[in-house]
Amino acid sequence: MQIRGRHEWGALPPGRPLTGLTPERVTDVYLHHTTGEQQRDVQAWIRAIQRFHQQTRGWNDIGYSYLVDRNGTVWEGRGRNVGAHTKGYNSSSIGIAYLGDGSTKPPDDALISIVRLIDLMAQRYPITTVRGHRHVGRTACPGDWLAGWLAAGRPLPRRSPVPDLREGWKRRLRLFR
């Protein structure tokens, strides 16, 4: 799985040096959503989230460990450092934010990337629990649809075993734009 680095979205440096996670203590993944419709310029949107977290909330950096956009692209937030995403659980968890509104079904590519990212985190850390932010705080986050999806065991979208050749051509045409 490719994770786009902080430099790819133009991250500002953290206000103070970040503290690395202690791998054996990381047992949870918390899923969040940023709400709203995804913006066209994803990098600018992530920078805006970082500014909000740093300037308005007074946090050291963007709060989330990783962010996933509607196209399934995974972006590094704080990465393997202690986050600011789930109060009381930041030093023992990874925070994944879906860039969009989790009250309605995200695109399949986003769901697939979220599952793959959770699987990757379970390879790196002794993950025992995956839940939504609302399960430990007074919030609607990560939205009703994503919370139900987590409760259902994070089922992957059904895809036909036979590839749709039109999809390949669409991807190829996008390369020439």
NUPASE-97982 format. One record per residue (C-alpha): residue number from 1; residue in three letters; chain; z, y, x. Coordinates in nm, 3 decimals, decimal comma. Example, Ala and Ser with C-alpha at 12.3 -4.5 7.8 and 13.67 -1.06 7.14 Angstrom:
<nodes>
[1; "ALA"; "A"; [0,780; -0,450; 1,230]]
[2; "SER"; "A"; [0,714; -0,106; 1,367]]
</nodes>
This chain:
<nodes>
[1; "MET"; "A"; [0,000; 0,000; 0,000]]
[2; "GLN"; "A"; [-0,094; 0,340; 0,133]]
[3; "ILE"; "A"; [0,166; 0,613; 0,097]]
[4; "ARG"; "A"; [0,039; 0,967; 0,149]]
[5; "GLY"; "A"; [0,267; 1,151; 0,389]]
[6; "ARG"; "A"; [0,447; 1,481; 0,344]]
[7; "HIS"; "A"; [0,190; 1,657; 0,561]]
[8; "GLU"; "A"; [-0,081; 1,557; 0,311]]
[9; "TRP"; "A"; [0,077; 1,761; 0,032]]
[10; "GLY"; "A"; [0,186; 2,046; 0,259]]
[11; "ALA"; "A"; [0,561; 1,992; 0,241]]
[12; "LEU"; "A"; [0,787; 2,262; 0,371]]
[13; "PRO"; "A"; [1,051; 2,144; 0,615]]
[14; "PRO"; "A"; [1,387; 2,056; 0,463]]
[15; "GLY"; "A"; [1,651; 2,329; 0,469]]
[16; "ARG"; "A"; [1,872; 2,111; 0,691]]
[17; "PRO"; "A"; [1,803; 1,783; 0,870]]
[18; "LEU"; "A"; [1,782; 1,493; 0,626]]
[19; "THR"; "A"; [2,021; 1,198; 0,642]]
[20; "GLY"; "A"; [1,856; 0,858; 0,666]]
[21; "LEU"; "A"; [1,939; 0,587; 0,415]]
[22; "THR"; "A"; [2,156; 0,299; 0,533]]
[23; "PRO"; "A"; [1,922; 0,008; 0,450]]
[24; "GLU"; "A"; [2,188; -0,248; 0,355]]
[25; "ARG"; "A"; [2,341; -0,002; 0,104]]
[26; "VAL"; "A"; [2,017; 0,060; -0,088]]
[27; "THR"; "A"; [2,046; -0,165; -0,392]]
[28; "ASP"; "A"; [1,886; 0,039; -0,671]]
[29; "VAL"; "A"; [1,560; 0,204; -0,768]]
[30; "TYR"; "A"; [1,568; 0,483; -1,026]]
[31; "LEU"; "A"; [1,253; 0,579; -1,211]]
[32; "HIS"; "A"; [1,203; 0,942; -1,313]]
[33; "HIS"; "A"; [0,929; 1,151; -1,469]]
[34; "THR"; "A"; [0,842; 1,512; -1,403]]
[35; "THR"; "A"; [0,729; 1,574; -1,765]]
[36; "GLY"; "A"; [0,424; 1,773; -1,862]]
[37; "GLU"; "A"; [0,057; 1,696; -1,819]]
[38; "GLN"; "A"; [-0,050; 1,619; -1,464]]
[39; "GLN"; "A"; [-0,209; 1,915; -1,292]]
[40; "ARG"; "A"; [-0,552; 1,892; -1,128]]
[41; "ASP"; "A"; [-0,417; 1,993; -0,788]]
[42; "VAL"; "A"; [-0,154; 1,725; -0,730]]
[43; "GLN"; "A"; [-0,055; 1,857; -0,387]]
[44; "ALA"; "A"; [0,015; 2,203; -0,530]]
[45; "TRP"; "A"; [0,219; 2,045; -0,810]]
[46; "ILE"; "A"; [0,433; 1,851; -0,562]]
[47; "ARG"; "A"; [0,484; 2,169; -0,358]]
[48; "ALA"; "A"; [0,594; 2,346; -0,677]]
[49; "ILE"; "A"; [0,846; 2,068; -0,745]]
[50; "GLN"; "A"; [0,976; 2,103; -0,389]]
[51; "ARG"; "A"; [1,010; 2,483; -0,430]]
[52; "PHE"; "A"; [1,195; 2,434; -0,759]]
[53; "HIS"; "A"; [1,433; 2,181; -0,605]]
[54; "GLN"; "A"; [1,497; 2,395; -0,296]]
[55; "GLN"; "A"; [1,499; 2,748; -0,440]]
[56; "THR"; "A"; [1,625; 2,700; -0,796]]
[57; "ARG"; "A"; [1,845; 2,393; -0,761]]
[58; "GLY"; "A"; [1,958; 2,478; -0,408]]
[59; "TRP"; "A"; [1,878; 2,133; -0,275]]
[60; "ASN"; "A"; [1,785; 2,062; 0,084]]
[61; "ASP"; "A"; [1,438; 1,927; -0,004]]
[62; "ILE"; "A"; [1,238; 1,769; -0,286]]
[63; "GLY"; "A"; [1,475; 1,531; -0,461]]
[64; "TYR"; "A"; [1,256; 1,222; -0,505]]
[65; "SER"; "A"; [1,194; 0,955; -0,243]]
[66; "TYR"; "A"; [0,838; 0,896; -0,366]]
[67; "LEU"; "A"; [0,606; 1,031; -0,636]]
[68; "VAL"; "A"; [0,321; 0,852; -0,815]]
[69; "ASP"; "A"; [0,036; 1,039; -0,980]]
[70; "ARG"; "A"; [-0,173; 0,928; -1,276]]
[71; "ASN"; "A"; [-0,444; 0,790; -1,044]]
[72; "GLY"; "A"; [-0,191; 0,561; -0,877]]
[73; "THR"; "A"; [-0,167; 0,759; -0,554]]
[74; "VAL"; "A"; [0,178; 0,729; -0,398]]
[75; "TRP"; "A"; [0,316; 1,040; -0,226]]
[76; "GLU"; "A"; [0,610; 1,054; 0,013]]
[77; "GLY"; "A"; [0,886; 1,287; -0,102]]
[78; "ARG"; "A"; [1,201; 1,240; 0,103]]
[79; "GLY"; "A"; [1,089; 0,892; 0,196]]
[80; "ARG"; "A"; [1,359; 0,685; 0,362]]
[81; "ASN"; "A"; [1,616; 0,963; 0,352]]
[82; "VAL"; "A"; [1,905; 1,016; 0,111]]
[83; "GLY"; "A"; [1,757; 1,175; -0,201]]
[84; "ALA"; "A"; [1,876; 1,417; -0,466]]
[85; "HIS"; "A"; [1,737; 1,237; -0,769]]
[86; "THR"; "A"; [2,026; 1,055; -0,938]]
[87; "LYS"; "A"; [2,367; 1,216; -0,903]]
[88; "GLY"; "A"; [2,625; 0,974; -0,771]]
[89; "TYR"; "A"; [2,364; 0,717; -0,663]]
[90; "ASN"; "A"; [2,151; 0,897; -0,406]]
[91; "SER"; "A"; [2,285; 0,726; -0,095]]
[92; "SER"; "A"; [2,235; 0,379; -0,243]]
[93; "SER"; "A"; [1,900; 0,416; -0,415]]
[94; "ILE"; "A"; [1,534; 0,507; -0,401]]
[95; "GLY"; "A"; [1,405; 0,762; -0,652]]
[96; "ILE"; "A"; [1,048; 0,721; -0,777]]
[97; "ALA"; "A"; [0,903; 0,996; -0,994]]
[98; "TYR"; "A"; [0,596; 0,957; -1,213]]
[99; "LEU"; "A"; [0,404; 1,285; -1,205]]
[100; "GLY"; "A"; [0,366; 1,326; -1,578]]
[101; "ASP"; "A"; [0,536; 1,263; -1,908]]
[102; "GLY"; "A"; [0,694; 0,920; -1,937]]
[103; "SER"; "A"; [0,741; 0,954; -2,312]]
[104; "THR"; "A"; [0,381; 0,832; -2,352]]
[105; "LYS"; "A"; [0,204; 0,549; -2,171]]
[106; "PRO"; "A"; [0,092; 0,645; -1,820]]
[107; "PRO"; "A"; [-0,248; 0,526; -1,697]]
[108; "ASP"; "A"; [-0,264; 0,167; -1,577]]
[109; "ASP"; "A"; [-0,326; 0,275; -1,216]]
[110; "ALA"; "A"; [0,003; 0,464; -1,213]]
[111; "LEU"; "A"; [0,195; 0,169; -1,357]]
[112; "ILE"; "A"; [0,043; -0,070; -1,105]]
[113; "SER"; "A"; [0,138; 0,160; -0,817]]
[114; "ILE"; "A"; [0,493; 0,199; -0,947]]
[115; "VAL"; "A"; [0,531; -0,181; -0,958]]
[116; "ARG"; "A"; [0,383; -0,219; -0,609]]
[117; "LEU"; "A"; [0,608; 0,054; -0,473]]
[118; "ILE"; "A"; [0,916; -0,111; -0,625]]
[119; "ASP"; "A"; [0,805; -0,441; -0,469]]
[120; "LEU"; "A"; [0,763; -0,270; -0,131]]
[121; "MET"; "A"; [1,111; -0,118; -0,157]]
[122; "ALA"; "A"; [1,250; -0,464; -0,242]]
[123; "GLN"; "A"; [1,099; -0,590; 0,085]]
[124; "ARG"; "A"; [1,267; -0,312; 0,283]]
[125; "TYR"; "A"; [1,602; -0,301; 0,105]]
[126; "PRO"; "A"; [1,829; -0,544; -0,085]]
[127; "ILE"; "A"; [1,722; -0,406; -0,426]]
[128; "THR"; "A"; [1,908; -0,568; -0,715]]
[129; "THR"; "A"; [1,855; -0,316; -0,996]]
[130; "VAL"; "A"; [1,563; -0,108; -1,124]]
[131; "ARG"; "A"; [1,641; 0,133; -1,405]]
[132; "GLY"; "A"; [1,559; 0,469; -1,549]]
[133; "HIS"; "A"; [1,749; 0,786; -1,470]]
[134; "ARG"; "A"; [1,883; 0,792; -1,828]]
[135; "HIS"; "A"; [2,080; 0,473; -1,765]]
[136; "VAL"; "A"; [2,328; 0,660; -1,545]]
[137; "GLY"; "A"; [2,298; 1,021; -1,662]]
[138; "ARG"; "A"; [2,266; 1,241; -1,967]]
[139; "THR"; "A"; [1,892; 1,282; -1,968]]
[140; "ALA"; "A"; [1,580; 1,164; -2,149]]
[141; "CYS"; "A"; [1,428; 1,079; -1,810]]
[142; "PRO"; "A"; [1,207; 0,881; -1,746]]
[143; "GLY"; "A"; [1,084; 0,919; -2,104]]
[144; "ASP"; "A"; [1,091; 0,670; -2,390]]
[145; "TRP"; "A"; [0,773; 0,482; -2,295]]
[146; "LEU"; "A"; [0,870; 0,429; -1,930]]
[147; "ALA"; "A"; [1,228; 0,337; -2,026]]
[148; "GLY"; "A"; [1,093; 0,073; -2,266]]
[149; "TRP"; "A"; [0,853; -0,053; -2,001]]
[150; "LEU"; "A"; [1,142; -0,095; -1,755]]
[151; "ALA"; "A"; [1,348; -0,276; -2,020]]
[152; "ALA"; "A"; [1,052; -0,510; -2,084]]
[153; "GLY"; "A"; [1,049; -0,610; -1,716]]
[154; "ARG"; "A"; [0,774; -0,375; -1,590]]
[155; "PRO"; "A"; [0,479; -0,580; -1,718]]
[156; "LEU"; "A"; [0,155; -0,510; -1,539]]
[157; "PRO"; "A"; [-0,138; -0,394; -1,752]]
[158; "ARG"; "A"; [-0,376; -0,669; -1,854]]
[159; "ARG"; "A"; [-0,702; -0,652; -1,669]]
[160; "SER"; "A"; [-1,005; -0,868; -1,724]]
[161; "PRO"; "A"; [-1,050; -1,134; -1,455]]
[162; "VAL"; "A"; [-1,421; -1,042; -1,456]]
[163; "PRO"; "A"; [-1,480; -0,706; -1,289]]
[164; "ASP"; "A"; [-1,648; -0,438; -1,494]]
[165; "LEU"; "A"; [-1,951; -0,344; -1,284]]
[166; "ARG"; "A"; [-1,964; -0,002; -1,448]]
[167; "GLU"; "A"; [-1,629; 0,084; -1,285]]
[168; "GLY"; "A"; [-1,773; 0,013; -0,939]]
[169; "TRP"; "A"; [-2,067; 0,242; -1,008]]
[170; "LYS"; "A"; [-1,836; 0,516; -1,137]]
[171; "ARG"; "A"; [-1,632; 0,498; -0,817]]
[172; "ARG"; "A"; [-1,948; 0,505; -0,607]]
[173; "LEU"; "A"; [-2,083; 0,807; -0,797]]
[174; "ARG"; "A"; [-1,755; 0,994; -0,737]]
[175; "LEU"; "A"; [-1,806; 0,953; -0,363]]
[176; "PHE"; "A"; [-2,129; 1,153; -0,382]]
[177; "ARG"; "A"; [-1,991; 1,449; -0,576]]
</nodes>
